[in-house]
Amino acid sequence: MVVLVTGSTGFLGRRVVQELLKHDHQVRCLVHTPGRERIFAPRSVDVQYGAVTDPDALASACRGVDTIIHLVAIILQRGSATFDSINRQGTANVVAAAKAAGTVKELVQVSAIGATSNRRYPYLYSKWQAEQAVIESGLPHTILRPSLIFGQGDEFINALASLVRLFPVVPVIGTGRNRFQPIQVEDVARCIVLALGRDDLKGKTVEIGGPEQLSYNEIMALLADTLEKRRLRFHVPSLLVWPNVMLMQKFLPKPPLNTEELRMLSIRNVAELDTVEEVFGFKPRPVAGNIDFIKSIGSKDAWKTLLGFMPSSMRDH
């Protein structure tokens, strides 16, 4: 079976590829930037260069493919790379190429908890539109909606940890009581690969999260404990944060927080606690004890991160 992975060199994608190889699948990687495929062992994967915005590249990548795992999405709009062009139209392009190939028997779409038809949340609306493109395609499909994904090289946890590293008092937007269900990136990859060939999951949307639901306040406390720092928190109304976030988004190459993430901080981001165990047969790992990677963040790296220049030693994609 040949499995095409879009977004194969990204934070989640590289874990999905490794998990597929562990299960002896033949893997084809759609690679946007030539050279990024060097993260994989030589000759372990078939490489096709191109982007989800290029129908010709997708047609070539889908040729002879049995299964597609579609991961490409953006959460920060830059220039022509918009939610509409990448998240919605990019998915529609993948669907069209899959149908034209005539060999694709299964498509796994990775979406996000909170995907909605409400246009007030542009990112989540684009993820919902992407889901609709998959659902309406007529292709056998499974949609997975993970909660907050964490792991070595992530951006959210590393950005928060940078705040904790540098400042004795750290800001918390709003009340900090909104809940998340962080799930480790390797566990998400495992769920994706275990979903392949599951007839009982065809046509379903499955929300997945880790083994615990944590508030923003509790996540900050875990980071402080891991870094062995005593930190006070002060709460800032989100309305006061908006102007600063907009400025960061305009001027920083990779802002530690953008307007879409700020919108989503107010949305409950949880699944059923036992879904992963019931559907995929294993217990996902908790945050505590699995974020030791933040201990390597020095003051210099923390400042770079908060100024939008996360070092490659922290961001692995």
VENURRA-V474518 format. One record per backbone hydrogen bond with DSSP energy under -1.0 kcal/mol. NH is the residue of the N-H (numbers start at 1). CO is the residue of the C=O. E is the energy in kcal/mol with one decimal. If there is no record, write none. Layout:
nh->{NH | NH}
co->{CO | CO}
e->{E | E}
This chain:
nh->{3 | 4 | 5 | 6 | 10 | 14 | 16 | 17 | 18 | 19 | 20 | 21 | 22 | 23 | 24 | 25 | 26 | 28 | 29 | 30 | 31 | 36 | 38 | 39 | 40 | 44 | 46 | 48 | 50 | 54 | 58 | 59 | 60 | 61 | 62 | 65 | 66 | 67 | 68 | 69 | 70 | 78 | 81 | 82 | 86 | 88 | 89 | 92 | 93 | 94 | 95 | 96 | 97 | 98 | 99 | 100 | 101 | 102 | 105 | 106 | 107 | 108 | 109 | 110 | 111 | 113 | 115 | 116 | 121 | 125 | 126 | 127 | 128 | 129 | 130 | 131 | 132 | 133 | 134 | 135 | 136 | 142 | 143 | 144 | 145 | 147 | 150 | 154 | 159 | 160 | 161 | 162 | 163 | 164 | 165 | 166 | 167 | 170 | 172 | 174 | 180 | 183 | 185 | 188 | 189 | 190 | 191 | 192 | 193 | 194 | 195 | 196 | 198 | 199 | 201 | 203 | 204 | 206 | 208 | 210 | 214 | 216 | 217 | 219 | 220 | 221 | 222 | 223 | 224 | 225 | 226 | 227 | 229 | 232 | 234 | 236 | 240 | 242 | 245 | 246 | 247 | 248 | 249 | 250 | 251 | 252 | 262 | 263 | 264 | 265 | 266 | 267 | 269 | 275 | 278 | 279 | 280 | 290 | 294 | 295 | 296 | 297 | 302 | 303 | 304 | 305 | 306 | 307 | 308 | 309 | 314 | 315}
co->{26 | 67 | 28 | 69 | 7 | 10 | 12 | 13 | 14 | 15 | 16 | 17 | 18 | 19 | 21 | 20 | 1 | 3 | 46 | 5 | 48 | 33 | 35 | 36 | 37 | 41 | 27 | 29 | 31 | 51 | 54 | 55 | 56 | 57 | 58 | 62 | 2 | 2 | 106 | 4 | 108 | 81 | 78 | 80 | 82 | 83 | 84 | 88 | 89 | 90 | 91 | 92 | 93 | 94 | 95 | 96 | 97 | 98 | 66 | 66 | 140 | 68 | 142 | 70 | 144 | 146 | 112 | 124 | 118 | 121 | 122 | 123 | 124 | 125 | 126 | 127 | 128 | 129 | 130 | 131 | 132 | 107 | 204 | 109 | 206 | 208 | 183 | 151 | 155 | 156 | 157 | 158 | 159 | 160 | 161 | 162 | 163 | 232 | 234 | 236 | 214 | 148 | 150 | 184 | 185 | 186 | 187 | 188 | 189 | 190 | 191 | 193 | 195 | 197 | 198 | 141 | 201 | 143 | 145 | 181 | 180 | 178 | 176 | 215 | 216 | 217 | 218 | 219 | 220 | 221 | 222 | 223 | 224 | 168 | 170 | 172 | 237 | 238 | 241 | 242 | 243 | 244 | 245 | 246 | 247 | 248 | 258 | 259 | 260 | 261 | 263 | 264 | 179 | 272 | 274 | 275 | 276 | 287 | 291 | 292 | 293 | 294 | 298 | 299 | 300 | 301 | 302 | 303 | 305 | 304 | 311 | 311}
e->{-3.0 | -2.9 | -2.6 | -2.2 | -1.4 | -2.2 | -2.1 | -2.6 | -1.8 | -2.2 | -2.5 | -2.4 | -2.0 | -1.2 | -1.7 | -2.3 | -1.7 | -3.1 | -3.3 | -2.3 | -2.7 | -2.2 | -1.6 | -1.5 | -2.0 | -2.1 | -3.0 | -2.9 | -2.2 | -1.8 | -2.2 | -2.4 | -2.0 | -2.4 | -2.3 | -2.1 | -2.0 | -2.0 | -2.1 | -3.1 | -2.7 | -2.0 | -2.3 | -1.6 | -2.5 | -1.9 | -3.3 | -2.3 | -2.6 | -2.0 | -2.6 | -2.4 | -2.4 | -2.5 | -2.3 | -2.2 | -2.0 | -1.1 | -3.1 | -1.1 | -1.8 | -3.1 | -2.5 | -2.0 | -3.4 | -1.9 | -1.9 | -1.1 | -1.6 | -2.9 | -2.2 | -1.9 | -1.9 | -2.4 | -2.0 | -2.1 | -2.3 | -2.0 | -1.8 | -3.0 | -2.8 | -2.0 | -2.6 | -2.7 | -3.0 | -1.6 | -1.8 | -2.5 | -2.0 | -2.2 | -2.8 | -1.7 | -1.5 | -2.1 | -2.6 | -1.8 | -2.5 | -2.9 | -2.6 | -3.2 | -3.2 | -2.8 | -2.7 | -1.9 | -2.3 | -2.0 | -2.1 | -2.3 | -2.2 | -2.4 | -1.3 | -1.0 | -1.7 | -1.1 | -1.5 | -3.9 | -2.1 | -3.0 | -2.2 | -1.6 | -2.7 | -1.3 | -2.5 | -2.3 | -2.3 | -2.0 | -2.2 | -2.1 | -2.2 | -2.4 | -2.6 | -2.2 | -2.8 | -2.3 | -2.0 | -2.9 | -1.2 | -1.7 | -2.3 | -2.6 | -2.0 | -2.5 | -2.6 | -1.6 | -2.2 | -2.9 | -2.3 | -2.3 | -2.1 | -1.1 | -1.2 | -1.7 | -2.6 | -1.2 | -2.6 | -3.2 | -2.4 | -2.4 | -1.9 | -1.9 | -1.2 | -1.6 | -2.5 | -2.4 | -2.2 | -2.4 | -2.3 | -1.4 | -1.7 | -3.5 | -1.7 | -2.5}
